[in-house]
Amino acid sequence: MTDETAPEVHFDICFIVGACTKGKYLTRLQNFLEYGFLNCSARICVDLLFNTEDDLAGLGTPKQGDNPKITCRPLRYDTGKITGTSQNTVKFCKYLMQRAYPKARWYIRVDDDSVTDVDHLLRLLDGQFRADDHHFLIADRLNDMDNPIVLALKYLNIDITGYGVDPNNGSGAFPLFTHEWEFGCFSANTFHEAMDNPDVNKILDFVSKRGGNTDQITSLMARIIKVHPVQFPWATPHASIAEFSGVVPVGARFAHIHYCAEDVQPQKWQFFKAMFSSSGDVIKSFCEVTSADKRPRGCDVREIDLVEAEYTFDFGGGKGTIKFNSDHTIGIHRNDNERYWEVKNGLLIIRNRNQAPASIFVATTGLDSNHMMGVFLESWATLKLDR
């Protein structure tokens, strides 16, 4: 891994990441440096924004450290008396104000508990958008505005018509300030125009002294220059591991996922690593991390109980009724994503029309009057499987 700091170096993507070496965040950072950027043949710069007091000696060498395409730069900033997650916002604002960023075609703010399939992401960005046009892309959207940012807009008399600057302009009010949730991606054109805008720089200076929320700052930067956020459907703020192209070789939807770290969701992290080592074998990986000794007793699904029967599934917030035909096709709610079924290792596996696993169900209670409770693949980590 090179240590280039010269601003004239040109990159395909510059990733900007708030980082910390204290407590649980050191483990998270080590996870991130090992798995955060997969399948990278593009030239990328990873700017890690640390506090001045962070100890960088224990970071070790990233797994992808022998990849000359990746430049990793640890940068330090004084966050003063600001505490909590607002420190990341202070570091981000100072990083921008000091023009510490390199030249790149895309600038992406991500969290340190995310994983990116770099080459797939870049193919999607360049295939669907132009870096020399105005784009601000987000994985998903939230609607709120922190008080420091509200105060900044009022104090600096900056008008972003249509949103307002009322402190109560939160998730339940109208009009709404829409901002990114995880993954905020600027095209080079948008990024540099924002950095040349006086109002943007006033906001950065104001918030750098008071804190706030980084994903609101990125969206505000774009909004001030009249670029509205557009949802990028190939990135998600969730740990959608079974749909992540970095571990699923063919047909996966997402090039970027979130909440994927050992300290954030330990069981999801186990599943991610199992998927990584098995080259995307969903069933093998899922069975490995939901082995029978980790599930509540008496809750294994049995094929004999399902054949030619109808069951209503309760999976935490949703319900659905399925008939299990003897030829292993699905009746009642039959669609392309739920066409076939099988039972393996006490788990119910639902397959799509191409026979690929679409979801896997873990029962959390025994059968009761044709009613079954449990969790499906994308929500299974909510279950305390290690009890």
BALOBA-1460 file (C-alpha; in Angstrom, 3 decimals):
// residues 387
<rec num="1" residu="m" x="0.000" y="0.000" z="0.000"/>
<rec num="2" residu="t" x="1.476" y="3.317" z="-1.026"/>
<rec num="3" residu="d" x="1.443" y="6.445" z="1.089"/>
<rec num="4" residu="e" x="0.936" y="9.140" z="-1.509"/>
<rec num="5" residu="t" x="-0.128" y="12.513" z="-0.161"/>
<rec num="6" residu="a" x="0.480" y="14.744" z="-3.169"/>
<rec num="7" residu="p" x="-2.815" y="16.360" z="-4.212"/>
<rec num="8" residu="e" x="-2.012" y="16.055" z="-7.938"/>
<rec num="9" residu="v" x="-2.321" y="12.246" z="-7.844"/>
<rec num="10" residu="h" x="-5.477" y="11.314" z="-9.725"/>
<rec num="11" residu="f" x="-7.810" y="8.596" z="-8.412"/>
<rec num="12" residu="d" x="-10.957" y="6.946" z="-9.658"/>
<rec num="13" residu="i" x="-12.558" y="7.206" z="-6.199"/>
<rec num="14" residu="c" x="-11.638" y="9.006" z="-3.002"/>
<rec num="15" residu="f" x="-13.280" y="7.365" z="0.026"/>
<rec num="16" residu="i" x="-13.573" y="9.640" z="3.085"/>
<rec num="17" residu="v" x="-13.966" y="7.784" z="6.393"/>
<rec num="18" residu="g" x="-14.204" y="8.972" z="9.999"/>
<rec num="19" residu="a" x="-12.028" y="6.645" z="12.083"/>
<rec num="20" residu="c" x="-10.972" y="6.061" z="15.684"/>
<rec num="21" residu="t" x="-8.543" y="3.755" z="17.522"/>
<rec num="22" residu="k" x="-10.181" y="3.842" z="20.960"/>
<rec num="23" residu="g" x="-11.950" y="0.848" z="22.520"/>
<rec num="24" residu="k" x="-14.288" y="-1.071" z="20.226"/>
<rec num="25" residu="y" x="-13.498" y="1.259" z="17.340"/>
<rec num="26" residu="l" x="-9.997" y="-0.194" z="16.979"/>
<rec num="27" residu="t" x="-11.447" y="-3.635" z="16.233"/>
<rec num="28" residu="r" x="-13.926" y="-2.062" z="13.849"/>
<rec num="29" residu="l" x="-11.131" y="-0.211" z="12.081"/>
<rec num="30" residu="q" x="-9.070" y="-3.387" z="11.761"/>
<rec num="31" residu="n" x="-12.123" y="-5.170" z="10.280"/>
<rec num="32" residu="f" x="-12.554" y="-2.264" z="7.890"/>
<rec num="33" residu="l" x="-8.929" y="-2.231" z="6.762"/>
<rec num="34" residu="e" x="-9.034" y="-5.976" z="6.154"/>
<rec num="35" residu="y" x="-12.371" y="-6.305" z="4.353"/>
<rec num="36" residu="g" x="-13.610" y="-2.769" z="3.610"/>
<rec num="37" residu="f" x="-12.485" y="-2.616" z="-0.026"/>
<rec num="38" residu="l" x="-12.812" y="-5.828" z="-2.028"/>
<rec num="39" residu="n" x="-12.060" y="-6.573" z="-5.695"/>
<rec num="40" residu="c" x="-10.084" y="-3.399" z="-6.283"/>
<rec num="41" residu="s" x="-8.246" y="-2.903" z="-9.565"/>
<rec num="42" residu="a" x="-9.282" y="0.768" z="-9.720"/>
<rec num="43" residu="r" x="-7.075" y="3.480" z="-8.260"/>
<rec num="44" residu="i" x="-8.621" y="4.576" z="-5.001"/>
<rec num="45" residu="c" x="-7.576" y="6.809" z="-2.142"/>
<rec num="46" residu="v" x="-8.859" y="5.977" z="1.351"/>
<rec num="47" residu="d" x="-8.617" y="9.039" z="3.605"/>
<rec num="48" residu="l" x="-9.009" y="7.982" z="7.252"/>
<rec num="49" residu="l" x="-9.851" y="10.970" z="9.465"/>
<rec num="50" residu="f" x="-8.523" y="10.500" z="13.019"/>
<rec num="51" residu="n" x="-8.452" y="12.624" z="16.158"/>
<rec num="52" residu="t" x="-5.073" y="14.056" z="17.099"/>
<rec num="53" residu="e" x="-4.916" y="11.791" z="20.180"/>
<rec num="54" residu="d" x="-5.605" y="8.549" z="18.269"/>
<rec num="55" residu="d" x="-2.767" y="6.028" z="18.513"/>
<rec num="56" residu="l" x="-2.035" y="4.797" z="14.985"/>
<rec num="57" residu="a" x="0.821" y="2.497" z="15.956"/>
<rec num="58" residu="g" x="-1.418" y="-0.527" z="16.535"/>
<rec num="59" residu="l" x="-3.233" y="-0.519" z="13.217"/>
<rec num="60" residu="g" x="-1.024" y="-3.136" z="11.620"/>
<rec num="61" residu="t" x="-0.875" y="-3.815" z="7.889"/>
<rec num="62" residu="p" x="-4.154" y="-3.995" z="5.960"/>
<rec num="63" residu="k" x="-4.816" y="-7.254" z="4.141"/>
<rec num="64" residu="q" x="-4.988" y="-5.417" z="0.831"/>
<rec num="65" residu="g" x="-1.737" y="-3.627" z="1.700"/>
<rec num="66" residu="d" x="0.103" y="-5.194" z="-1.221"/>
<rec num="67" residu="n" x="-2.336" y="-3.650" z="-3.699"/>
<rec num="68" residu="p" x="-0.530" y="-0.700" z="-5.322"/>
<rec num="69" residu="k" x="-3.877" y="0.608" z="-6.554"/>
<rec num="70" residu="i" x="-4.931" y="1.539" z="-3.010"/>
<rec num="71" residu="t" x="-3.525" y="4.603" z="-1.286"/>
<rec num="72" residu="c" x="-4.414" y="4.849" z="2.405"/>
<rec num="73" residu="r" x="-3.799" y="8.145" z="4.175"/>
<rec num="74" residu="p" x="-4.254" y="8.542" z="7.950"/>
<rec num="75" residu="l" x="-4.999" y="12.219" z="8.636"/>
<rec num="76" residu="r" x="-5.306" y="13.809" z="12.088"/>
<rec num="77" residu="y" x="-7.591" y="16.634" z="13.215"/>
<rec num="78" residu="d" x="-8.181" y="18.367" z="16.538"/>
<rec num="79" residu="t" x="-11.830" y="18.044" z="17.553"/>
<rec num="80" residu="g" x="-11.477" y="20.256" z="20.633"/>
<rec num="81" residu="k" x="-14.235" y="19.763" z="23.198"/>
<rec num="82" residu="i" x="-16.648" y="18.129" z="20.764"/>
<rec num="83" residu="t" x="-17.590" y="14.597" z="21.847"/>
<rec num="84" residu="g" x="-19.383" y="11.561" z="20.431"/>
<rec num="85" residu="t" x="-20.159" y="11.024" z="16.773"/>
<rec num="86" residu="s" x="-20.011" y="14.779" z="16.174"/>
<rec num="87" residu="q" x="-16.238" y="14.390" z="16.227"/>
<rec num="88" residu="n" x="-16.449" y="12.741" z="12.813"/>
<rec num="89" residu="t" x="-18.324" y="15.768" z="11.515"/>
<rec num="90" residu="v" x="-15.707" y="18.171" z="12.890"/>
<rec num="91" residu="k" x="-12.919" y="16.142" z="11.274"/>
<rec num="92" residu="f" x="-14.814" y="15.990" z="7.992"/>
<rec num="93" residu="c" x="-15.363" y="19.766" z="7.904"/>
<rec num="94" residu="k" x="-11.721" y="20.522" z="8.712"/>
<rec num="95" residu="y" x="-10.544" y="18.013" z="6.109"/>
<rec num="96" residu="l" x="-12.601" y="19.809" z="3.471"/>
<rec num="97" residu="m" x="-11.667" y="23.320" z="4.592"/>
<rec num="98" residu="q" x="-7.964" y="22.444" z="4.488"/>
<rec num="99" residu="r" x="-8.425" y="21.061" z="0.951"/>
<rec num="100" residu="a" x="-6.737" y="17.842" z="2.073"/>
<rec num="101" residu="y" x="-8.568" y="15.735" z="-0.509"/>
<rec num="102" residu="p" x="-6.824" y="14.485" z="-3.667"/>
<rec num="103" residu="k" x="-8.027" y="14.783" z="-7.221"/>
<rec num="104" residu="a" x="-10.559" y="12.103" z="-8.020"/>
<rec num="105" residu="r" x="-13.491" y="11.418" z="-10.325"/>
<rec num="106" residu="w" x="-15.808" y="10.415" z="-7.459"/>
<rec num="107" residu="y" x="-15.777" y="11.396" z="-3.764"/>
<rec num="108" residu="i" x="-17.629" y="9.047" z="-1.411"/>
<rec num="109" residu="r" x="-18.228" y="9.422" z="2.328"/>
<rec num="110" residu="v" x="-18.703" y="6.031" z="3.989"/>
<rec num="111" residu="d" x="-18.716" y="4.731" z="7.566"/>
<rec num="112" residu="d" x="-16.047" y="2.481" z="9.055"/>
<rec num="113" residu="d" x="-18.515" y="-0.407" z="9.412"/>
<rec num="114" residu="s" x="-19.139" y="-0.735" z="5.671"/>
<rec num="115" residu="v" x="-17.815" y="-2.991" z="2.897"/>
<rec num="116" residu="t" x="-17.460" y="-2.030" z="-0.778"/>
<rec num="117" residu="d" x="-16.931" y="-4.074" z="-3.926"/>
<rec num="118" residu="v" x="-14.850" y="-1.361" z="-5.552"/>
<rec num="119" residu="d" x="-14.675" y="-2.535" z="-9.162"/>
<rec num="120" residu="h" x="-18.394" y="-3.325" z="-9.317"/>
<rec num="121" residu="l" x="-19.234" y="0.033" z="-7.753"/>
<rec num="122" residu="l" x="-17.075" y="1.910" z="-10.238"/>
<rec num="123" residu="r" x="-18.616" y="0.041" z="-13.180"/>
<rec num="124" residu="l" x="-22.056" y="1.107" z="-11.969"/>
<rec num="125" residu="l" x="-21.040" y="4.719" z="-11.345"/>
<rec num="126" residu="d" x="-19.352" y="5.130" z="-14.721"/>
<rec num="127" residu="g" x="-21.995" y="3.086" z="-16.519"/>
<rec num="128" residu="q" x="-24.989" y="5.023" z="-15.189"/>
<rec num="129" residu="f" x="-23.618" y="8.493" z="-14.373"/>
<rec num="130" residu="r" x="-21.021" y="11.007" z="-15.497"/>
<rec num="131" residu="a" x="-18.365" y="12.286" z="-13.105"/>
<rec num="132" residu="d" x="-18.196" y="15.551" z="-15.057"/>
<rec num="133" residu="d" x="-21.920" y="16.175" z="-14.520"/>
<rec num="134" residu="h" x="-23.824" y="17.196" z="-11.364"/>
<rec num="135" residu="h" x="-24.644" y="14.172" z="-9.181"/>
<rec num="136" residu="f" x="-25.052" y="13.542" z="-5.484"/>
<rec num="137" residu="l" x="-25.931" y="9.881" z="-4.923"/>
<rec num="138" residu="i" x="-27.116" y="8.300" z="-1.666"/>
<rec num="139" residu="a" x="-27.764" y="4.728" z="-0.508"/>
<rec num="140" residu="d" x="-30.983" y="5.716" z="1.244"/>
<rec num="141" residu="r" x="-32.575" y="8.824" z="2.686"/>
<rec num="142" residu="l" x="-33.451" y="10.232" z="6.081"/>
<rec num="143" residu="n" x="-35.402" y="13.367" z="6.929"/>
<rec num="144" residu="d" x="-34.116" y="15.457" z="9.819"/>
<rec num="145" residu="m" x="-31.760" y="18.310" z="10.614"/>
<rec num="146" residu="d" x="-29.561" y="18.639" z="13.700"/>
<rec num="147" residu="n" x="-29.673" y="21.830" z="15.738"/>
<rec num="148" residu="p" x="-26.075" y="22.918" z="14.938"/>
<rec num="149" residu="i" x="-26.923" y="22.838" z="11.242"/>
<rec num="150" residu="v" x="-30.234" y="24.614" z="11.805"/>
<rec num="151" residu="l" x="-28.376" y="27.305" z="13.730"/>
<rec num="152" residu="a" x="-25.752" y="27.560" z="10.993"/>
<rec num="153" residu="l" x="-28.381" y="28.195" z="8.323"/>
<rec num="154" residu="k" x="-30.102" y="30.811" z="10.471"/>
<rec num="155" residu="y" x="-26.933" y="32.516" z="11.666"/>
<rec num="156" residu="l" x="-25.391" y="32.658" z="8.193"/>
<rec num="157" residu="n" x="-28.703" y="33.576" z="6.536"/>
<rec num="158" residu="i" x="-28.438" y="30.764" z="4.014"/>
<rec num="159" residu="d" x="-31.704" y="29.921" z="2.286"/>
<rec num="160" residu="i" x="-32.298" y="26.423" z="0.943"/>
<rec num="161" residu="t" x="-35.807" y="27.140" z="-0.277"/>
<rec num="162" residu="g" x="-38.264" y="24.320" z="0.222"/>
<rec num="163" residu="y" x="-36.757" y="22.935" z="3.411"/>
<rec num="164" residu="g" x="-36.875" y="25.776" z="5.939"/>
<rec num="165" residu="v" x="-34.645" y="26.146" z="8.978"/>
<rec num="166" residu="d" x="-37.057" y="25.611" z="11.847"/>
<rec num="167" residu="p" x="-35.533" y="23.542" z="14.705"/>
<rec num="168" residu="n" x="-38.695" y="21.408" z="14.643"/>
<rec num="169" residu="n" x="-38.116" y="20.559" z="10.989"/>
<rec num="170" residu="g" x="-37.473" y="16.925" z="11.875"/>
<rec num="171" residu="s" x="-38.690" y="13.565" z="10.711"/>
<rec num="172" residu="g" x="-42.322" y="14.325" z="11.563"/>
<rec num="173" residu="a" x="-42.530" y="17.840" z="10.163"/>
<rec num="174" residu="f" x="-42.948" y="19.404" z="6.753"/>
<rec num="175" residu="p" x="-41.090" y="20.490" z="4.721"/>
<rec num="176" residu="l" x="-38.427" y="17.835" z="5.145"/>
<rec num="177" residu="f" x="-34.682" y="18.116" z="4.755"/>
<rec num="178" residu="t" x="-33.649" y="14.969" z="2.881"/>
<rec num="179" residu="h" x="-30.140" y="13.696" z="3.481"/>
<rec num="180" residu="e" x="-28.051" y="10.587" z="2.955"/>
<rec num="181" residu="w" x="-28.073" y="7.508" z="5.145"/>
<rec num="182" residu="e" x="-24.627" y="5.963" z="4.806"/>
<rec num="183" residu="f" x="-22.888" y="6.353" z="1.398"/>
<rec num="184" residu="g" x="-22.892" y="9.937" z="0.100"/>
<rec num="185" residu="c" x="-21.281" y="10.073" z="-3.352"/>
<rec num="186" residu="f" x="-20.308" y="13.292" z="-5.139"/>
<rec num="187" residu="s" x="-19.370" y="13.465" z="-8.783"/>
<rec num="188" residu="a" x="-16.158" y="15.454" z="-9.185"/>
<rec num="189" residu="n" x="-18.101" y="18.306" z="-10.766"/>
<rec num="190" residu="t" x="-20.507" y="18.594" z="-7.832"/>
<rec num="191" residu="f" x="-17.786" y="18.198" z="-5.224"/>
<rec num="192" residu="h" x="-15.515" y="20.914" z="-6.569"/>
<rec num="193" residu="e" x="-18.350" y="23.338" z="-7.248"/>
<rec num="194" residu="a" x="-19.509" y="22.866" z="-3.668"/>
<rec num="195" residu="m" x="-16.014" y="23.467" z="-2.333"/>
<rec num="196" residu="d" x="-15.779" y="26.688" z="-4.366"/>
<rec num="197" residu="n" x="-19.092" y="27.961" z="-2.969"/>
<rec num="198" residu="p" x="-18.763" y="30.639" z="-0.215"/>
<rec num="199" residu="d" x="-21.913" y="29.494" z="1.616"/>
<rec num="200" residu="v" x="-20.676" y="25.914" z="1.746"/>
<rec num="201" residu="n" x="-17.419" y="27.061" z="3.282"/>
<rec num="202" residu="k" x="-19.253" y="29.194" z="5.844"/>
<rec num="203" residu="i" x="-21.320" y="26.169" z="6.864"/>
<rec num="204" residu="l" x="-18.209" y="23.995" z="7.147"/>
<rec num="205" residu="d" x="-16.474" y="26.559" z="9.340"/>
<rec num="206" residu="f" x="-19.528" y="27.029" z="11.585"/>
<rec num="207" residu="v" x="-20.198" y="23.307" z="12.061"/>
<rec num="208" residu="s" x="-16.493" y="22.485" z="12.572"/>
<rec num="209" residu="k" x="-16.733" y="24.421" z="15.857"/>
<rec num="210" residu="r" x="-20.069" y="23.019" z="17.022"/>
<rec num="211" residu="g" x="-20.479" y="19.494" z="15.669"/>
<rec num="212" residu="g" x="-23.464" y="17.983" z="13.920"/>
<rec num="213" residu="n" x="-24.162" y="15.053" z="11.651"/>
<rec num="214" residu="t" x="-21.820" y="14.255" z="8.758"/>
<rec num="215" residu="d" x="-24.474" y="12.746" z="6.483"/>
<rec num="216" residu="q" x="-26.454" y="15.969" z="6.809"/>
<rec num="217" residu="i" x="-23.408" y="18.090" z="5.915"/>
<rec num="218" residu="t" x="-22.747" y="16.207" z="2.672"/>
<rec num="219" residu="s" x="-26.364" y="16.620" z="1.588"/>
<rec num="220" residu="l" x="-26.394" y="20.278" z="2.578"/>
<rec num="221" residu="m" x="-23.260" y="20.913" z="0.518"/>
<rec num="222" residu="a" x="-25.011" y="19.515" z="-2.545"/>
<rec num="223" residu="r" x="-28.298" y="21.262" z="-1.780"/>
<rec num="224" residu="i" x="-26.662" y="24.700" z="-1.493"/>
<rec num="225" residu="i" x="-25.441" y="24.410" z="-5.084"/>
<rec num="226" residu="k" x="-28.886" y="23.180" z="-6.145"/>
<rec num="227" residu="v" x="-27.992" y="19.520" z="-6.586"/>
<rec num="228" residu="h" x="-30.618" y="17.262" z="-5.047"/>
<rec num="229" residu="p" x="-29.881" y="13.768" z="-3.685"/>
<rec num="230" residu="v" x="-30.673" y="10.825" z="-5.946"/>
<rec num="231" residu="q" x="-30.971" y="7.319" z="-4.549"/>
<rec num="232" residu="f" x="-28.292" y="4.938" z="-5.820"/>
<rec num="233" residu="p" x="-30.013" y="1.522" z="-5.890"/>
<rec num="234" residu="w" x="-26.767" y="-0.487" z="-5.805"/>
<rec num="235" residu="a" x="-25.751" y="0.670" z="-2.322"/>
<rec num="236" residu="t" x="-27.639" y="0.005" z="0.911"/>
<rec num="237" residu="p" x="-27.414" y="1.267" z="4.503"/>
<rec num="238" residu="h" x="-28.183" y="-2.271" z="5.707"/>
<rec num="239" residu="a" x="-26.092" y="-5.434" z="6.155"/>
<rec num="240" residu="s" x="-27.556" y="-7.140" z="3.083"/>
<rec num="241" residu="i" x="-24.723" y="-9.660" z="2.907"/>
<rec num="242" residu="a" x="-26.523" y="-12.285" z="0.807"/>
<rec num="243" residu="e" x="-27.089" y="-9.624" z="-1.870"/>
<rec num="244" residu="f" x="-23.563" y="-8.184" z="-1.816"/>
<rec num="245" residu="s" x="-21.492" y="-8.620" z="-4.977"/>
<rec num="246" residu="g" x="-18.264" y="-8.706" z="-2.967"/>
<rec num="247" residu="v" x="-19.100" y="-12.196" z="-1.675"/>
<rec num="248" residu="v" x="-21.775" y="-13.422" z="-4.110"/>
<rec num="249" residu="p" x="-20.089" y="-13.988" z="-7.507"/>
<rec num="250" residu="v" x="-23.159" y="-13.773" z="-9.763"/>
<rec num="251" residu="g" x="-26.453" y="-11.902" z="-9.603"/>
<rec num="252" residu="a" x="-25.940" y="-9.848" z="-6.443"/>
<rec num="253" residu="r" x="-27.578" y="-6.434" z="-6.287"/>
<rec num="254" residu="f" x="-25.423" y="-4.320" z="-3.978"/>
<rec num="255" residu="a" x="-21.864" y="-3.061" z="-4.441"/>
<rec num="256" residu="h" x="-21.826" y="-1.435" z="-0.994"/>
<rec num="257" residu="i" x="-23.293" y="-2.607" z="2.328"/>
<rec num="258" residu="h" x="-23.342" y="-1.143" z="5.856"/>
<rec num="259" residu="y" x="-23.490" y="-2.235" z="9.528"/>
<rec num="260" residu="c" x="-20.986" y="-4.969" z="8.716"/>
<rec num="261" residu="a" x="-18.511" y="-5.054" z="11.602"/>
<rec num="262" residu="e" x="-17.751" y="-7.353" z="14.510"/>
<rec num="263" residu="d" x="-18.774" y="-4.869" z="17.212"/>
<rec num="264" residu="v" x="-21.925" y="-3.693" z="15.429"/>
<rec num="265" residu="q" x="-23.663" y="-6.984" z="14.577"/>
<rec num="266" residu="p" x="-21.455" y="-9.913" z="15.681"/>
<rec num="267" residu="q" x="-23.594" y="-12.632" z="14.105"/>
<rec num="268" residu="k" x="-23.961" y="-10.778" z="10.824"/>
<rec num="269" residu="w" x="-20.180" y="-10.354" z="10.841"/>
<rec num="270" residu="q" x="-19.761" y="-14.116" z="11.271"/>
<rec num="271" residu="f" x="-22.097" y="-14.642" z="8.324"/>
<rec num="272" residu="f" x="-20.139" y="-12.148" z="6.200"/>
<rec num="273" residu="k" x="-16.845" y="-13.900" z="6.893"/>
<rec num="274" residu="a" x="-18.399" y="-17.301" z="6.199"/>
<rec num="275" residu="m" x="-19.728" y="-15.983" z="2.882"/>
<rec num="276" residu="f" x="-16.336" y="-14.479" z="2.078"/>
<rec num="277" residu="s" x="-14.465" y="-17.722" z="2.738"/>
<rec num="278" residu="s" x="-17.042" y="-19.910" z="0.943"/>
<rec num="279" residu="s" x="-17.164" y="-17.703" z="-2.193"/>
<rec num="280" residu="g" x="-20.790" y="-16.820" z="-1.655"/>
<rec num="281" residu="d" x="-22.293" y="-20.186" z="-0.701"/>
<rec num="282" residu="v" x="-25.349" y="-18.788" z="1.087"/>
<rec num="283" residu="i" x="-26.696" y="-22.067" z="2.468"/>
<rec num="284" residu="k" x="-23.341" y="-23.344" z="3.692"/>
<rec num="285" residu="s" x="-22.560" y="-20.023" z="5.348"/>
<rec num="286" residu="f" x="-25.978" y="-19.657" z="6.905"/>
<rec num="287" residu="c" x="-25.955" y="-23.175" z="8.300"/>
<rec num="288" residu="e" x="-22.481" y="-22.592" z="9.703"/>
<rec num="289" residu="v" x="-23.470" y="-19.580" z="11.785"/>
<rec num="290" residu="t" x="-26.910" y="-20.926" z="12.734"/>
<rec num="291" residu="s" x="-25.814" y="-24.410" z="13.689"/>
<rec num="292" residu="a" x="-28.264" y="-26.439" z="15.748"/>
<rec num="293" residu="d" x="-26.401" y="-25.869" z="19.001"/>
<rec num="294" residu="k" x="-26.976" y="-22.123" z="18.639"/>
<rec num="295" residu="r" x="-30.725" y="-22.313" z="18.036"/>
<rec num="296" residu="p" x="-33.466" y="-22.660" z="20.663"/>
<rec num="297" residu="r" x="-34.221" y="-26.312" z="21.334"/>
<rec num="298" residu="g" x="-37.136" y="-27.956" z="19.586"/>
<rec num="299" residu="c" x="-37.309" y="-25.331" z="16.864"/>
<rec num="300" residu="d" x="-35.813" y="-27.208" z="13.917"/>
<rec num="301" residu="v" x="-38.052" y="-27.232" z="10.860"/>
<rec num="302" residu="r" x="-38.982" y="-30.793" z="9.758"/>
<rec num="303" residu="e" x="-39.977" y="-31.671" z="6.220"/>
<rec num="304" residu="i" x="-42.564" y="-34.178" z="7.415"/>
<rec num="305" residu="d" x="-44.466" y="-31.359" z="9.124"/>
<rec num="306" residu="l" x="-44.603" y="-29.231" z="5.979"/>
<rec num="307" residu="v" x="-45.580" y="-31.508" z="3.086"/>
<rec num="308" residu="e" x="-49.035" y="-30.580" z="1.729"/>
<rec num="309" residu="a" x="-49.570" y="-28.269" z="4.711"/>
<rec num="310" residu="e" x="-50.214" y="-24.538" z="4.916"/>
<rec num="311" residu="y" x="-48.393" y="-22.383" z="7.444"/>
<rec num="312" residu="t" x="-48.603" y="-18.754" z="8.434"/>
<rec num="313" residu="f" x="-45.182" y="-17.288" z="9.124"/>
<rec num="314" residu="d" x="-44.636" y="-14.506" z="11.626"/>
<rec num="315" residu="f" x="-41.213" y="-12.943" z="11.062"/>
<rec num="316" residu="g" x="-41.194" y="-9.786" z="13.146"/>
<rec num="317" residu="g" x="-43.317" y="-7.117" z="11.544"/>
<rec num="318" residu="g" x="-44.753" y="-9.210" z="8.725"/>
<rec num="319" residu="k" x="-46.865" y="-12.300" z="8.096"/>
<rec num="320" residu="g" x="-47.380" y="-14.575" z="5.138"/>
<rec num="321" residu="t" x="-49.081" y="-17.889" z="4.353"/>
<rec num="322" residu="i" x="-47.378" y="-20.566" z="2.276"/>
<rec num="323" residu="k" x="-48.476" y="-24.020" z="1.118"/>
<rec num="324" residu="f" x="-45.685" y="-26.596" z="0.819"/>
<rec num="325" residu="n" x="-46.559" y="-28.880" z="-2.089"/>
<rec num="326" residu="s" x="-45.213" y="-32.432" z="-2.089"/>
<rec num="327" residu="d" x="-43.218" y="-31.752" z="-5.290"/>
<rec num="328" residu="h" x="-41.369" y="-29.014" z="-3.373"/>
<rec num="329" residu="t" x="-43.067" y="-26.185" z="-5.193"/>
<rec num="330" residu="i" x="-44.754" y="-23.404" z="-3.244"/>
<rec num="331" residu="g" x="-48.471" y="-22.749" z="-3.343"/>
<rec num="332" residu="i" x="-50.734" y="-19.783" z="-2.409"/>
<rec num="333" residu="h" x="-48.109" y="-17.025" z="-2.553"/>
<rec num="334" residu="r" x="-46.228" y="-18.254" z="-5.599"/>
<rec num="335" residu="n" x="-43.958" y="-15.774" z="-7.369"/>
<rec num="336" residu="d" x="-40.580" y="-15.659" z="-9.086"/>
<rec num="337" residu="n" x="-38.756" y="-15.103" z="-5.820"/>
<rec num="338" residu="e" x="-40.596" y="-17.855" z="-3.900"/>
<rec num="339" residu="r" x="-41.015" y="-20.848" z="-6.187"/>
<rec num="340" residu="y" x="-39.456" y="-23.878" z="-4.443"/>
<rec num="341" residu="w" x="-38.757" y="-25.087" z="-0.887"/>
<rec num="342" residu="e" x="-36.545" y="-27.544" z="0.935"/>
<rec num="343" residu="v" x="-35.471" y="-28.318" z="4.504"/>
<rec num="344" residu="k" x="-31.792" y="-28.634" z="5.338"/>
<rec num="345" residu="n" x="-30.150" y="-28.829" z="8.764"/>
<rec num="346" residu="g" x="-33.408" y="-27.809" z="10.414"/>
<rec num="347" residu="l" x="-33.702" y="-24.669" z="8.297"/>
<rec num="348" residu="l" x="-36.388" y="-23.848" z="5.745"/>
<rec num="349" residu="i" x="-34.831" y="-22.713" z="2.468"/>
<rec num="350" residu="i" x="-36.947" y="-20.845" z="-0.067"/>
<rec num="351" residu="r" x="-35.625" y="-20.847" z="-3.637"/>
<rec num="352" residu="n" x="-36.504" y="-18.599" z="-6.578"/>
<rec num="353" residu="r" x="-37.476" y="-19.697" z="-10.066"/>
<rec num="354" residu="n" x="-33.780" y="-20.222" z="-10.929"/>
<rec num="355" residu="q" x="-33.381" y="-22.557" z="-7.922"/>
<rec num="356" residu="a" x="-31.121" y="-20.029" z="-6.182"/>
<rec num="357" residu="p" x="-31.752" y="-19.503" z="-2.441"/>
<rec num="358" residu="a" x="-33.979" y="-16.455" z="-2.026"/>
<rec num="359" residu="s" x="-34.417" y="-16.601" z="1.750"/>
<rec num="360" residu="i" x="-33.725" y="-18.880" z="4.667"/>
<rec num="361" residu="f" x="-36.047" y="-19.173" z="7.647"/>
<rec num="362" residu="v" x="-34.945" y="-19.940" z="11.211"/>
<rec num="363" residu="a" x="-37.808" y="-20.993" z="13.476"/>
<rec num="364" residu="t" x="-37.768" y="-19.485" z="16.966"/>
<rec num="365" residu="t" x="-40.762" y="-21.426" z="18.256"/>
<rec num="366" residu="g" x="-42.198" y="-24.856" z="17.601"/>
<rec num="367" residu="l" x="-45.209" y="-25.421" z="15.353"/>
<rec num="368" residu="d" x="-48.498" y="-24.353" z="16.849"/>
<rec num="369" residu="s" x="-51.808" y="-24.624" z="14.949"/>
<rec num="370" residu="n" x="-50.059" y="-24.218" z="11.600"/>
<rec num="371" residu="h" x="-48.328" y="-21.085" z="12.829"/>
<rec num="372" residu="m" x="-44.571" y="-20.651" z="12.826"/>
<rec num="373" residu="m" x="-42.517" y="-17.778" z="14.255"/>
<rec num="374" residu="g" x="-38.927" y="-16.940" z="13.353"/>
<rec num="375" residu="v" x="-36.636" y="-14.800" z="11.287"/>
<rec num="376" residu="f" x="-35.682" y="-14.721" z="7.606"/>
<rec num="377" residu="l" x="-32.176" y="-14.287" z="6.279"/>
<rec num="378" residu="e" x="-31.965" y="-10.499" z="6.194"/>
<rec num="379" residu="s" x="-33.341" y="-10.079" z="9.726"/>
<rec num="380" residu="w" x="-31.943" y="-13.192" z="11.368"/>
<rec num="381" residu="a" x="-29.277" y="-11.369" z="13.419"/>
<rec num="382" residu="t" x="-32.020" y="-9.896" z="15.611"/>
<rec num="383" residu="l" x="-32.339" y="-13.346" z="17.148"/>
<rec num="384" residu="k" x="-30.002" y="-14.134" z="20.052"/>
<rec num="385" residu="l" x="-28.656" y="-17.282" z="18.455"/>
<rec num="386" residu="d" x="-25.907" y="-17.741" z="21.043"/>
<rec num="387" residu="r" x="-28.164" y="-18.051" z="24.077"/>
